[in-house]
Amino acid sequence: MAEMVSPPPPTLKSVHLEQLVLPPSPQPRRYFDETQMQQLIASVRECGIIQPLLVRPMGDKYEIVTGERRYQAALAVGLTSIPVMVRVMSDTEALECALMENLQRSDLNPVEETEGILRLLEMNLGIDRAKVISLLNQMANQKRGLTDNVIRNQEQVVEETFRMVGGLTPESFRTHRLPLLKLPPEVLEALRQGRIEYTKAKTIAHVKDEQFRGELLSEAIAQALSLSEIKERIRQHQALQKPAAPSLKSQMQSASAEIIKSKVWDDPEQQEELSALLARIMAIISRKSRDK
């Protein structure tokens, strides 16, 4: 039987920027905070690239696995070559490494983190997103004693994945993070881009009026509204949307129509009370006539 050959150890080297390429599929992290990016560019301009990028060989090029921001900063300041750590990796290994590197960053926004964990679970379990979500629900039901049909080895993979990521349990992810993906598209995109905080996005998402929700989202971002200011805008909008109370005249007309329709005067048990009410109404009408 042939002996398994271990992949060669990673090597540190300097490569020209022209030799580096981004992966064809989107990186786990899609958006970079502009302020932080400018700070990184300033740092690279002054000190160069301190931490090597992790890359893998792809023919005569090197595909970036982690370190896209450092690569973009190097391009911005006009560097010609940068240090990289070259490691032979499969597509799956490269994606897992990129996901883990990003998920362990403290400034990853909630949507990117949620989508990154789902992609990691899909990859580790070998199933699609819908089945991952179904499995998480089955695990929750099993703990409540409602079902026993979740495969144990899948549970172990899920639990191990969350241990690697840290900070979340399968249940907290299911109850607090998955609902993020059901936010209205424009709110979800703003949250994904880091343009608005999670608590503000969740409050705006509850607005049913699509036009007002879009306007409020734009205003909240442009004016950096606080959460209390957003809630006050919503309260004011709801107050304006409440229909005006019907006039006394329309109430009287409606009551008259209902009385005639129901023929309530035919009920012997109601006749005495109705007679008293009618006498009071006629007294009011009589006073009105005398005042003219």
Sine and cosine of phi, psi and omega as CSV:
sin_phi,cos_phi,sin_psi,cos_psi,sin_omega,cos_omega
0.00,0.00,0.73,-0.68,-0.06,-1.00
-0.93,0.37,0.63,-0.78,0.01,-1.00
-0.98,0.20,0.68,-0.73,0.00,-1.00
-0.94,0.34,0.68,-0.73,-0.02,-1.00
-0.98,-0.20,0.83,-0.55,0.02,-1.00
-0.96,0.28,0.56,-0.83,0.04,-1.00
-0.91,0.42,0.48,-0.88,-0.01,-1.00
-0.89,0.46,0.50,-0.86,0.01,-1.00
-0.92,0.40,0.41,-0.91,0.02,-1.00
-0.89,0.45,0.53,-0.85,0.00,-1.00
-0.83,-0.56,0.60,-0.80,0.03,-1.00
-1.00,-0.10,0.77,-0.64,0.03,-1.00
-0.44,-0.90,0.17,-0.99,0.07,-1.00
-0.96,-0.29,0.75,-0.67,-0.02,-1.00
-0.77,-0.63,0.43,-0.90,0.07,-1.00
-0.95,0.30,0.57,-0.82,0.00,-1.00
-0.86,0.52,-0.50,0.87,0.01,-1.00
-0.90,0.43,-0.31,0.95,-0.01,-1.00
-1.00,0.06,-0.16,0.99,-0.06,-1.00
-1.00,-0.10,0.67,-0.75,0.05,-1.00
-0.74,-0.67,0.48,-0.88,0.08,-1.00
-0.99,0.10,0.46,-0.89,0.02,-1.00
-0.90,0.43,0.49,-0.87,-0.03,-1.00
-0.92,0.40,-0.55,0.84,0.02,-1.00
-1.00,0.03,0.45,-0.89,-0.03,-1.00
-0.85,0.53,0.62,-0.78,0.07,-1.00
-0.93,0.36,0.44,-0.90,0.05,-1.00
-0.82,0.57,-0.55,0.84,0.03,-1.00
-0.97,-0.23,0.90,-0.44,-0.08,-1.00
-0.99,-0.14,-0.46,0.89,-0.11,-0.99
-0.83,-0.56,0.64,-0.77,0.01,-1.00
-0.88,-0.47,0.75,-0.66,0.05,-1.00
-0.86,0.50,0.80,-0.60,-0.11,-0.99
-0.89,0.46,-0.66,0.76,0.00,-1.00
-0.90,0.44,-0.73,0.69,0.01,-1.00
-0.90,0.44,-0.59,0.81,0.01,-1.00
-0.91,0.41,-0.66,0.75,0.02,-1.00
-0.91,0.42,-0.58,0.81,0.05,-1.00
-0.91,0.41,-0.65,0.76,0.01,-1.00
-0.91,0.41,-0.66,0.75,0.02,-1.00
-0.87,0.49,-0.68,0.74,0.02,-1.00
-0.89,0.45,-0.64,0.77,0.01,-1.00
-0.92,0.40,-0.68,0.74,0.00,-1.00
-0.92,0.39,-0.60,0.80,0.02,-1.00
-0.89,0.45,-0.60,0.80,-0.05,-1.00
-1.00,0.09,-0.67,0.75,-0.16,-0.99
-0.89,-0.45,-0.15,0.99,-0.08,-1.00
0.98,0.19,-0.16,-0.99,0.02,-1.00
-1.00,0.09,0.92,-0.39,-0.04,-1.00
-1.00,0.08,-0.71,0.71,0.00,-1.00
-0.99,-0.14,0.86,-0.51,-0.03,-1.00
-0.87,0.49,0.52,-0.86,0.12,-0.99
-0.97,0.25,0.45,-0.89,0.13,-0.99
-0.99,-0.14,0.83,-0.56,-0.03,-1.00
-0.74,-0.67,0.23,-0.97,0.12,-0.99
-0.76,-0.66,0.56,-0.83,-0.02,-1.00
-0.93,0.37,0.70,-0.72,0.05,-1.00
-0.70,-0.72,1.00,0.05,-0.08,-1.00
0.92,0.40,-0.82,-0.57,0.03,-1.00
-1.00,-0.09,0.19,0.98,0.02,-1.00
-0.89,-0.46,0.08,-1.00,0.08,-1.00
-0.78,-0.62,0.81,-0.59,0.01,-1.00
-1.00,-0.01,0.76,-0.66,-0.01,-1.00
-0.96,0.29,0.81,-0.59,0.06,-1.00
-0.99,-0.12,-0.77,0.63,0.10,-0.99
-0.69,-0.72,0.57,-0.82,0.03,-1.00
0.93,-0.37,0.43,0.90,-0.02,-1.00
-0.88,0.48,-0.62,0.78,0.00,-1.00
-0.89,0.45,-0.66,0.75,0.04,-1.00
-0.90,0.43,-0.59,0.81,0.04,-1.00
-0.90,0.43,-0.72,0.69,0.00,-1.00
-0.90,0.44,-0.62,0.79,0.03,-1.00
-0.92,0.40,-0.63,0.78,0.03,-1.00
-0.90,0.45,-0.65,0.76,0.07,-1.00
-0.89,0.46,-0.68,0.74,-0.07,-1.00
-0.89,0.45,-0.58,0.82,-0.05,-1.00
-1.00,-0.08,-0.04,1.00,0.09,-1.00
0.99,0.12,0.44,0.90,0.08,-1.00
-0.93,0.38,0.48,-0.88,0.02,-1.00
-0.98,-0.19,-0.49,0.87,0.02,-1.00
-0.58,-0.82,0.46,-0.89,-0.03,-1.00
-0.62,-0.79,0.35,-0.94,0.02,-1.00
-0.98,0.20,0.64,-0.77,0.04,-1.00
-0.68,-0.73,0.40,-0.91,0.15,-0.99
-0.95,-0.30,0.90,-0.44,-0.06,-1.00
-1.00,-0.06,0.82,-0.57,0.01,-1.00
-0.69,-0.72,0.71,-0.70,0.06,-1.00
-0.97,0.24,0.85,-0.53,-0.03,-1.00
-0.61,-0.80,0.52,-0.85,0.13,-0.99
-0.98,0.21,0.16,-0.99,0.05,-1.00
-0.84,0.54,-0.69,0.72,-0.02,-1.00
-0.90,0.43,-0.71,0.70,0.00,-1.00
-0.90,0.45,-0.63,0.77,0.00,-1.00
-0.91,0.42,-0.69,0.73,0.00,-1.00
-0.91,0.41,-0.70,0.72,0.01,-1.00
-0.87,0.49,-0.68,0.74,0.00,-1.00
-0.90,0.44,-0.69,0.72,0.01,-1.00
-0.90,0.43,-0.66,0.75,0.02,-1.00
-0.89,0.45,-0.74,0.67,-0.04,-1.00
-0.89,0.45,-0.65,0.76,0.00,-1.00
-0.88,0.48,-0.65,0.76,-0.02,-1.00
-0.98,0.22,-0.62,0.79,-0.03,-1.00
-0.92,0.39,-0.39,0.92,0.01,-1.00
-1.00,0.02,0.04,1.00,0.07,-1.00
-0.99,0.14,0.68,-0.74,-0.05,-1.00
-0.97,0.26,-0.33,0.94,-0.08,-1.00
-0.98,-0.18,0.22,0.98,0.05,-1.00
-0.94,0.35,0.73,-0.68,-0.04,-1.00
-0.98,0.22,0.36,-0.93,-0.15,-0.99
-0.84,0.53,-0.60,0.80,-0.02,-1.00
-0.93,0.36,-0.71,0.70,0.03,-1.00
-0.87,0.48,-0.65,0.76,0.02,-1.00
-0.90,0.43,-0.70,0.72,0.00,-1.00
-0.88,0.47,-0.74,0.68,-0.01,-1.00
-0.92,0.39,-0.57,0.82,0.02,-1.00
-0.91,0.41,-0.68,0.73,0.02,-1.00
-0.91,0.42,-0.64,0.76,0.03,-1.00
-0.88,0.47,-0.68,0.74,0.02,-1.00
-0.90,0.44,-0.62,0.78,0.02,-1.00
-0.91,0.41,-0.67,0.74,0.04,-1.00
-0.91,0.41,-0.67,0.74,0.04,-1.00
-0.84,0.54,-0.71,0.70,-0.05,-1.00
-0.93,0.37,-0.72,0.70,-0.05,-1.00
-0.94,0.35,-0.53,0.85,-0.02,-1.00
-1.00,-0.04,-0.34,0.94,-0.03,-1.00
0.95,0.31,0.51,0.86,0.02,-1.00
-0.73,-0.68,0.26,-0.96,-0.04,-1.00
-0.99,0.14,0.10,-1.00,-0.11,-0.99
-0.86,0.51,-0.68,0.73,-0.02,-1.00
-0.87,0.50,-0.63,0.77,-0.01,-1.00
-0.96,0.28,-0.53,0.85,0.09,-1.00
-0.88,0.47,-0.74,0.67,-0.01,-1.00
-0.89,0.45,-0.66,0.75,0.04,-1.00
-0.87,0.48,-0.66,0.75,0.01,-1.00
-0.90,0.44,-0.67,0.74,0.03,-1.00
-0.87,0.49,-0.63,0.77,0.05,-1.00
-0.92,0.38,-0.63,0.77,0.03,-1.00
-0.90,0.44,-0.64,0.77,0.02,-1.00
-0.89,0.46,-0.65,0.76,0.02,-1.00
-0.91,0.42,-0.67,0.74,0.00,-1.00
-0.91,0.41,-0.60,0.80,0.00,-1.00
-0.89,0.45,-0.63,0.77,0.00,-1.00
-0.93,0.37,-0.40,0.92,0.06,-1.00
-1.00,0.02,0.01,1.00,0.01,-1.00
0.98,0.20,0.33,0.94,-0.06,-1.00
-1.00,-0.05,-0.31,0.95,0.00,-1.00
-0.43,-0.90,0.38,-0.92,0.01,-1.00
-0.72,-0.70,0.38,0.92,-0.11,-0.99
-0.97,-0.23,0.30,0.95,0.06,-1.00
-1.00,0.05,0.77,-0.64,-0.03,-1.00
-0.93,0.36,0.79,-0.62,-0.12,-0.99
-0.89,0.46,-0.64,0.77,-0.04,-1.00
-0.92,0.40,-0.50,0.87,0.09,-1.00
-0.92,0.39,-0.64,0.77,0.05,-1.00
-0.87,0.50,-0.67,0.74,-0.02,-1.00
-0.90,0.44,-0.63,0.78,0.03,-1.00
-0.89,0.45,-0.70,0.72,0.01,-1.00
-0.88,0.48,-0.75,0.66,-0.03,-1.00
-0.89,0.45,-0.64,0.77,0.02,-1.00
-0.92,0.40,-0.62,0.79,0.03,-1.00
-0.88,0.48,-0.70,0.72,0.00,-1.00
-0.94,0.34,-0.51,0.86,0.10,-1.00
-0.91,0.42,-0.63,0.77,0.02,-1.00
-0.91,0.41,-0.67,0.74,-0.04,-1.00
-0.94,0.33,-0.72,0.69,0.00,-1.00
0.98,0.19,0.50,-0.87,0.10,-1.00
1.00,-0.02,-0.36,0.93,-0.03,-1.00
-0.70,-0.71,0.50,-0.87,0.15,-0.99
-0.96,-0.27,0.31,-0.95,0.05,-1.00
-0.81,0.58,-0.63,0.78,-0.05,-1.00
-0.95,0.30,-0.67,0.74,0.03,-1.00
-0.91,0.41,-0.58,0.81,0.06,-1.00
-0.90,0.44,-0.69,0.73,-0.03,-1.00
-0.91,0.42,-0.67,0.74,-0.11,-0.99
-1.00,0.05,-0.47,0.88,-0.09,-1.00
-0.94,-0.35,-0.43,0.90,-0.07,-1.00
-0.98,-0.22,-0.67,0.74,-0.02,-1.00
-0.85,0.52,-0.60,0.80,0.04,-1.00
-0.86,0.51,-0.37,0.93,0.04,-1.00
-0.83,0.56,-0.62,0.79,-0.10,-0.99
-0.95,0.30,-0.13,0.99,0.03,-1.00
-0.99,-0.15,0.07,1.00,0.04,-1.00
-0.90,0.44,0.43,-0.90,0.10,-1.00
-0.79,0.61,0.62,-0.79,-0.13,-0.99
-0.78,0.63,-0.69,0.72,-0.07,-1.00
-0.94,0.34,-0.55,0.83,0.04,-1.00
-0.95,0.32,-0.68,0.74,0.01,-1.00
-0.87,0.49,-0.67,0.74,-0.03,-1.00
-0.92,0.39,-0.65,0.76,0.03,-1.00
-0.89,0.45,-0.63,0.78,0.03,-1.00
-0.93,0.36,-0.66,0.75,0.01,-1.00
-0.88,0.48,-0.61,0.80,-0.02,-1.00
-0.99,0.16,-0.06,1.00,0.00,-1.00
0.97,0.26,0.37,0.93,-0.03,-1.00
-1.00,0.08,-0.23,0.97,-0.01,-1.00
-0.50,-0.87,0.51,-0.86,-0.01,-1.00
-0.97,0.25,0.38,-0.93,-0.08,-1.00
-0.87,0.49,-0.73,0.69,-0.06,-1.00
-0.89,0.45,-0.60,0.80,0.03,-1.00
-0.94,0.34,-0.68,0.74,0.00,-1.00
-0.88,0.48,-0.68,0.73,-0.01,-1.00
-0.90,0.44,-0.62,0.78,0.02,-1.00
-0.92,0.39,-0.71,0.71,0.01,-1.00
-0.90,0.43,-0.57,0.82,-0.03,-1.00
-0.89,0.46,-0.40,0.91,-0.01,-1.00
-0.97,0.25,-0.21,0.98,0.00,-1.00
-0.95,0.31,0.82,-0.57,-0.05,-1.00
-0.99,0.14,-0.53,0.85,-0.01,-1.00
-0.94,0.34,0.95,-0.30,-0.11,-0.99
-0.88,0.48,-0.67,0.74,-0.02,-1.00
-0.90,0.43,-0.74,0.67,0.01,-1.00
-0.90,0.43,-0.62,0.79,0.00,-1.00
-0.87,0.49,-0.68,0.73,0.02,-1.00
-0.91,0.42,-0.67,0.75,0.01,-1.00
-0.91,0.42,-0.67,0.74,-0.01,-1.00
-0.92,0.40,-0.64,0.77,0.02,-1.00
-0.87,0.49,-0.73,0.69,0.01,-1.00
-0.88,0.47,-0.68,0.74,-0.01,-1.00
-0.92,0.40,-0.66,0.75,-0.01,-1.00
-0.88,0.47,-0.61,0.79,0.00,-1.00
-0.96,0.27,-0.75,0.66,-0.08,-1.00
-0.91,0.43,-0.62,0.79,-0.07,-1.00
-0.97,-0.22,0.06,1.00,-0.01,-1.00
0.78,0.62,0.75,0.66,-0.01,-1.00
-0.88,0.48,0.59,-0.81,0.09,-1.00
-0.98,0.22,0.21,-0.98,0.02,-1.00
-0.88,0.48,-0.65,0.76,0.00,-1.00
-0.91,0.41,-0.58,0.81,0.03,-1.00
-0.93,0.37,-0.62,0.79,0.05,-1.00
-0.89,0.45,-0.70,0.71,0.01,-1.00
-0.90,0.44,-0.59,0.81,0.02,-1.00
-0.93,0.38,-0.64,0.77,0.07,-1.00
-0.87,0.49,-0.67,0.74,0.00,-1.00
-0.90,0.43,-0.69,0.72,0.00,-1.00
-0.87,0.49,-0.69,0.72,0.01,-1.00
-0.89,0.45,-0.66,0.75,0.00,-1.00
-0.90,0.44,-0.69,0.72,-0.01,-1.00
-0.90,0.44,-0.59,0.81,0.01,-1.00
-0.90,0.43,-0.61,0.79,0.01,-1.00
-0.95,0.32,-0.44,0.90,-0.06,-1.00
-0.99,0.12,-0.24,0.97,-0.03,-1.00
-0.93,0.37,0.76,-0.65,0.00,-1.00
-0.91,0.41,0.56,-0.83,0.01,-1.00
-0.91,0.42,0.57,-0.82,0.02,-1.00
-0.89,0.45,0.65,-0.76,0.00,-1.00
-0.89,0.46,0.56,-0.83,-0.01,-1.00
-0.93,0.38,0.34,-0.94,0.02,-1.00
-0.89,0.46,-0.58,0.82,0.02,-1.00
-0.88,0.48,-0.72,0.69,-0.02,-1.00
-0.93,0.37,-0.55,0.83,0.06,-1.00
-0.91,0.42,-0.66,0.75,0.02,-1.00
-0.90,0.44,-0.68,0.74,0.00,-1.00
-0.90,0.44,-0.66,0.75,0.02,-1.00
-0.91,0.42,-0.68,0.74,0.00,-1.00
-0.89,0.45,-0.66,0.75,0.02,-1.00
-0.88,0.48,-0.69,0.72,0.00,-1.00
-0.90,0.44,-0.63,0.77,0.00,-1.00
-0.93,0.37,-0.62,0.79,0.02,-1.00
-0.88,0.48,-0.73,0.68,-0.01,-1.00
-0.90,0.44,-0.66,0.75,-0.03,-1.00
-0.91,0.42,-0.64,0.77,-0.08,-1.00
-0.99,0.14,-0.35,0.94,-0.07,-1.00
0.79,0.61,0.71,0.71,-0.08,-1.00
-0.89,0.46,-0.37,0.93,-0.01,-1.00
-0.91,0.41,-0.27,0.96,0.02,-1.00
-0.98,0.20,-0.15,0.99,-0.03,-1.00
-1.00,0.02,0.93,-0.38,-0.05,-1.00
-0.84,0.54,-0.56,0.83,-0.05,-1.00
-0.94,0.35,-0.37,0.93,-0.04,-1.00
-0.99,-0.15,-0.20,0.98,-0.17,-0.99
-0.89,0.45,-0.65,0.76,-0.05,-1.00
-0.91,0.43,-0.70,0.71,0.00,-1.00
-0.92,0.40,-0.64,0.77,0.01,-1.00
-0.90,0.44,-0.63,0.78,0.01,-1.00
-0.89,0.46,-0.64,0.76,0.01,-1.00
-0.92,0.40,-0.68,0.73,0.03,-1.00
-0.90,0.44,-0.66,0.75,-0.01,-1.00
-0.90,0.43,-0.62,0.78,0.02,-1.00
-0.89,0.45,-0.65,0.76,0.01,-1.00
-0.91,0.40,-0.66,0.75,0.02,-1.00
-0.90,0.44,-0.69,0.72,-0.02,-1.00
-0.91,0.41,-0.55,0.83,0.04,-1.00
-0.91,0.42,-0.65,0.76,0.03,-1.00
-0.90,0.44,-0.68,0.73,0.00,-1.00
-0.89,0.45,-0.65,0.76,-0.01,-1.00
-0.89,0.45,-0.68,0.73,0.00,-1.00
-0.90,0.44,-0.64,0.77,0.01,-1.00
-0.88,0.48,-0.65,0.76,-0.01,-1.00
-0.92,0.40,-0.62,0.78,-0.02,-1.00
-0.94,0.35,-0.49,0.87,-0.04,-1.00
-0.96,0.27,-0.29,0.96,-0.02,-1.00
-0.96,0.30,0.00,0.00,0.00,0.00
